[in-house]
Amino acid sequence: MGRRRNTGRNVTGILLLDKPLGLTSNDALQRIKRLYRAAKAGHTGSLDPLATGLLPCCLGDSTKFSAFLLDADKRYRVRVKLGVTTTTADAEGDIVETRSLDGVDEARVREVLRGFLGTIDQLPPMFSAVKHQGQRLYKLAREGVEVERQPRQIEIRALELLSFDLPEIELDVHCSKGTYVRTLAEDIGRELGCGAYVTQLRRTGVGPYSESVAPFATMEQVAEFAEDETPERIDALLLPLDSALGHWSSVRLSADAAFYLRQGQAVLVPQAPTEGLVRLYDPSNLFIGVGVIMEDGKVQPKRLI
């Protein structure tokens, strides 16, 4: 039996979706794919149904570059209730324990937050998408099974106290990929000696994207624009796929260099950067993919459109 061909529009770009409360990331993505009638779509890092905020949705050729956003830093604004722990470290779980907030003041919270800055070890929660012997941990957790997990190294680049109004605090978190904010809140509560869980979580940034760069599109807005007979209005919500890589250096290739690079060959480009990943453009300034600078100074293709 032959492979089923993808049907849909060959539309390419990145939508900065403001994921609504209550939807899984995949449910949100599938709605966007249907609204755009897109042949291909992928997202760049799951958000819990409890969480809202930025979910970059990659359409068409943008899916080839989604891994670079998966690896990018994230930013969150999170409300944390102190004095209570739950089974899931958020409001969806059952209450496990309630403790006194005696001795917990703003100065103590700020002191504890400073201790979480930098590189730390974090134990992935059971209610997570991490796999154990091929099964997602959250599926095991729902069956009442708990398995041993290995801590992971993460980086907390900034941790700011936005408000202190017991029993709740609000934090701004800038962290590396793989950080579980629910676990961070739980660990902060443990360090304070009172326990804690997340009541609200909103992702405000992914890699180069934030609301200061471009407004997030709501599901209602996308649905409204999709009702137009022509796709121009809904497509205008999309950012170009190279916007995901805007913090990298760019390399303009000659026609010859672009030809050989498309054949998979490394090329020498005058005045190219000396190291790292770069954005590649042809002589007409059309983005053609990503390259990496080799030790001999040549540009090696890494991912091309």
matplotlib code that plots the C-alpha trace (Angstrom):
import matplotlib.pyplot as plt

x = [0.0, 1.5, 2.1, -0.7, 0.2, -0.1, -3.0, -3.3, -1.7, 2.0, 2.1, 5.3, 5.9, 5.8, 2.7, 3.2, 0.1, -1.3, -2.3, -5.6, -6.2, -7.4, -6.0, -3.0, -0.3, -1.1, -4.8, -3.9, -1.5, -4.1, -6.6, -4.1, -3.2, -6.9, -7.5, -4.5, -5.4, -1.6, 0.0, 2.6, 2.7, 4.6, 5.1, 8.2, 7.8, 4.7, 2.7, 0.6, -3.2, -3.1, -0.6, -1.3, 1.0, 3.5, 3.4, 5.3, 3.5, 5.7, 4.0, 5.5, 9.2, 9.4, 9.0, 12.6, 13.9, 11.6, 14.4, 16.3, 13.3, 12.9, 16.5, 16.0, 15.6, 12.1, 10.5, 7.5, 5.4, 4.1, 1.9, 2.8, 0.7, 2.8, 1.9, 0.3, 1.6, -0.3, 0.2, 1.0, 2.7, -0.1, -3.8, -5.0, -3.6, -5.0, -3.8, -1.1, -0.2, -0.9, 1.7, 2.2, 3.7, 5.3, 8.8, 8.1, 8.5, 9.6, 13.3, 13.3, 11.7, 14.2, 17.1, 15.8, 15.3, 18.9, 19.9, 18.2, 20.1, 22.7, 23.1, 21.0, 19.9, 16.2, 14.3, 11.6, 8.1, 6.1, 3.4, 5.7, 6.2, 9.6, 9.8, 10.6, 11.1, 9.1, 6.2, 5.4, 5.7, 2.4, 0.6, 2.4, 1.5, -2.2, -2.0, -0.6, 2.9, 6.0, 9.4, 12.9, 14.0, 17.5, 18.0, 18.8, 21.0, 19.2, 20.0, 18.0, 19.3, 16.9, 14.4, 12.6, 10.0, 7.2, 4.8, 4.6, 1.1, 0.9, -0.1, 0.8, 3.9, 4.4, 7.7, 9.4, 11.5, 14.1, 15.4, 17.1, 15.2, 14.0, 13.1, 9.9, 8.5, 6.1, 9.0, 10.9, 8.0, 7.7, 11.5, 11.2, 8.4, 10.5, 13.4, 11.1, 9.9, 6.2, 5.6, 4.2, 2.3, 1.6, -1.8, -1.1, 1.5, 2.1, 4.9, 6.0, 9.1, 10.7, 14.2, 14.0, 10.3, 8.3, 5.3, 7.7, 8.9, 5.5, 2.0, 0.7, -2.2, -5.3, -7.1, -10.2, -8.3, -6.9, -10.3, -11.8, -9.1, -9.6, -13.1, -11.9, -12.2, -8.5, -5.6, -3.8, -5.2, -4.5, -1.1, -0.2, -0.1, 2.9, 6.5, 9.2, 10.9, 14.4, 13.0, 13.5, 17.2, 17.5, 20.1, 22.6, 25.0, 24.0, 26.1, 25.3, 26.4, 27.5, 25.6, 28.4, 28.7, 25.0, 25.0, 27.8, 26.3, 23.0, 24.9, 26.0, 29.5, 31.3, 32.2, 34.6, 32.9, 34.9, 34.4, 32.2, 32.1, 34.8, 32.5, 29.0, 25.8, 24.8, 21.8, 22.4, 21.1, 21.4, 22.5, 18.8, 18.7, 16.4, 16.9, 18.0, 18.9, 21.4, 25.1, 27.9, 31.4, 34.0, 37.5, 39.0, 36.7, 34.4, 30.6, 29.1, 25.3, 23.4, 19.7, 18.5, 15.1]
y = [0.0, 3.4, 6.2, 8.6, 12.0, 15.1, 17.3, 21.0, 24.3, 24.7, 27.6, 28.4, 30.6, 30.8, 31.7, 33.1, 31.6, 32.6, 29.1, 29.3, 27.7, 24.1, 23.0, 20.7, 22.0, 19.3, 20.1, 23.8, 22.9, 20.7, 23.6, 25.9, 23.4, 23.1, 26.8, 27.4, 24.2, 23.6, 20.4, 20.4, 21.8, 21.4, 23.2, 24.0, 22.8, 21.6, 23.7, 22.1, 22.5, 24.6, 27.0, 29.8, 31.9, 31.6, 28.4, 29.0, 27.0, 26.2, 25.7, 24.2, 24.4, 26.1, 22.6, 21.8, 24.5, 23.9, 22.0, 25.3, 26.8, 23.6, 24.1, 27.8, 29.5, 30.1, 32.8, 32.4, 34.4, 32.2, 32.5, 30.2, 29.5, 28.9, 26.6, 23.9, 20.9, 19.0, 15.7, 17.4, 20.6, 22.6, 23.4, 20.3, 17.9, 16.8, 18.5, 16.5, 18.7, 22.2, 23.9, 27.1, 30.2, 31.3, 32.8, 33.3, 36.9, 38.8, 38.9, 35.1, 34.5, 36.7, 34.9, 31.5, 32.6, 33.7, 30.1, 28.8, 31.0, 29.4, 25.7, 23.4, 19.8, 19.3, 16.0, 15.7, 15.4, 12.2, 14.3, 15.1, 14.0, 12.4, 8.8, 5.8, 2.5, 4.0, 5.3, 8.9, 9.5, 11.2, 8.1, 6.0, 8.7, 8.5, 4.7, 5.4, 4.2, 6.1, 5.3, 6.4, 9.4, 10.9, 14.6, 16.9, 19.9, 23.1, 26.8, 29.4, 32.6, 35.0, 34.6, 37.8, 38.3, 40.4, 40.4, 39.2, 38.9, 35.8, 33.1, 33.8, 35.1, 35.9, 35.2, 36.0, 33.0, 33.0, 29.4, 26.9, 24.3, 21.3, 23.3, 22.3, 25.5, 23.4, 21.5, 24.8, 26.2, 23.0, 23.1, 26.8, 25.8, 23.0, 25.3, 27.8, 24.9, 25.4, 23.7, 25.3, 24.7, 26.6, 28.3, 30.2, 29.8, 31.9, 31.5, 35.0, 34.2, 31.5, 32.2, 35.4, 35.7, 37.8, 40.1, 43.0, 41.5, 40.6, 40.3, 36.8, 35.7, 34.4, 31.3, 33.5, 35.9, 33.1, 31.6, 35.0, 35.6, 32.1, 32.9, 35.2, 33.8, 34.5, 33.5, 36.8, 38.0, 34.8, 34.5, 38.0, 36.7, 34.5, 35.5, 34.5, 31.2, 32.8, 35.1, 32.1, 32.4, 36.2, 36.2, 34.3, 35.9, 35.9, 34.9, 36.2, 33.6, 34.2, 32.3, 29.7, 29.2, 28.8, 26.2, 24.1, 24.4, 23.1, 20.1, 19.4, 20.8, 23.2, 26.5, 29.3, 32.6, 35.9, 37.7, 34.9, 34.5, 32.3, 29.9, 28.8, 28.5, 31.0, 31.9, 31.4, 33.7, 33.5, 36.5, 37.7, 37.7, 34.7, 32.6, 29.1, 27.4, 27.0, 26.4, 25.8, 27.3, 24.5, 24.6, 25.4, 28.4, 26.9, 27.1, 23.6, 23.2, 21.9, 22.3, 23.6, 24.4]
z = [0.0, -1.0, 1.5, 2.0, 0.5, 2.6, 1.5, 2.2, 1.4, 1.1, 3.5, 5.3, 8.3, 12.1, 14.1, 17.6, 19.1, 22.5, 23.6, 25.5, 28.9, 28.9, 25.6, 25.1, 22.9, 20.3, 20.3, 19.7, 16.9, 15.2, 15.3, 13.7, 11.1, 10.1, 10.1, 7.8, 5.8, 6.0, 4.7, 7.5, 11.0, 14.3, 17.6, 19.5, 23.0, 24.9, 27.4, 30.0, 29.5, 32.7, 31.0, 28.6, 26.4, 23.6, 21.5, 18.3, 15.5, 12.5, 9.2, 6.0, 5.6, 9.1, 10.6, 9.4, 11.8, 14.8, 16.7, 17.0, 18.9, 21.0, 22.2, 22.9, 26.3, 27.6, 29.8, 32.1, 34.4, 37.2, 40.2, 43.1, 46.2, 49.3, 52.2, 50.1, 48.1, 45.5, 43.7, 40.4, 41.7, 40.1, 40.7, 38.8, 41.5, 44.8, 48.0, 49.7, 52.6, 54.1, 56.2, 58.2, 56.6, 59.9, 59.1, 55.4, 54.5, 51.4, 52.5, 53.0, 49.6, 47.8, 49.6, 48.5, 44.9, 44.7, 45.6, 42.4, 40.0, 37.7, 36.9, 39.1, 39.1, 38.6, 38.9, 36.1, 37.6, 37.2, 35.4, 32.4, 28.9, 29.7, 28.6, 30.8, 28.8, 25.9, 28.0, 28.9, 32.6, 32.9, 31.6, 34.3, 36.9, 36.0, 36.7, 40.1, 39.1, 40.2, 38.7, 39.5, 37.4, 36.9, 37.7, 34.8, 34.6, 33.8, 33.8, 35.7, 34.1, 35.9, 38.7, 39.6, 42.4, 40.7, 43.6, 47.3, 48.6, 50.9, 50.4, 46.8, 45.0, 41.3, 39.6, 36.2, 35.1, 32.4, 32.0, 29.6, 27.7, 29.7, 32.8, 34.6, 36.2, 38.3, 39.8, 40.3, 42.2, 44.3, 45.1, 46.1, 48.5, 49.9, 50.5, 52.2, 54.4, 53.6, 50.3, 47.1, 43.9, 40.6, 40.3, 37.0, 34.4, 31.3, 28.8, 27.7, 25.5, 23.4, 22.0, 20.1, 20.4, 23.0, 22.9, 22.6, 19.2, 17.8, 19.3, 20.0, 17.9, 19.8, 18.6, 18.1, 15.9, 13.7, 13.4, 12.4, 9.7, 8.4, 7.4, 4.6, 1.1, 0.3, 2.6, 2.6, 5.9, 7.9, 6.2, 7.3, 10.9, 10.0, 10.7, 8.2, 9.2, 9.5, 12.3, 14.6, 14.0, 14.0, 16.8, 14.6, 12.1, 8.5, 5.4, 1.9, -0.7, -4.3, -6.9, -7.3, -3.5, -3.2, -5.9, -4.4, -0.9, -2.2, -3.4, 0.2, -0.2, 2.2, 0.7, 1.5, 2.0, 2.4, 5.7, 7.1, 10.9, 12.4, 14.3, 15.2, 13.3, 10.6, 8.5, 4.8, 2.0, -1.8, -3.9, -4.1, -0.2, -0.1, 3.0, 2.0, 5.3, 8.1, 8.0, 10.5, 10.3, 10.2, 11.7, 8.3, 8.0, 5.4, 5.7, 5.9, 5.1, 8.1, 7.3, 3.9, 2.5]

ax = plt.figure().add_subplot(projection="3d")
ax.plot(x, y, z, "-o")
ax.set_aspect("equal")
plt.show()
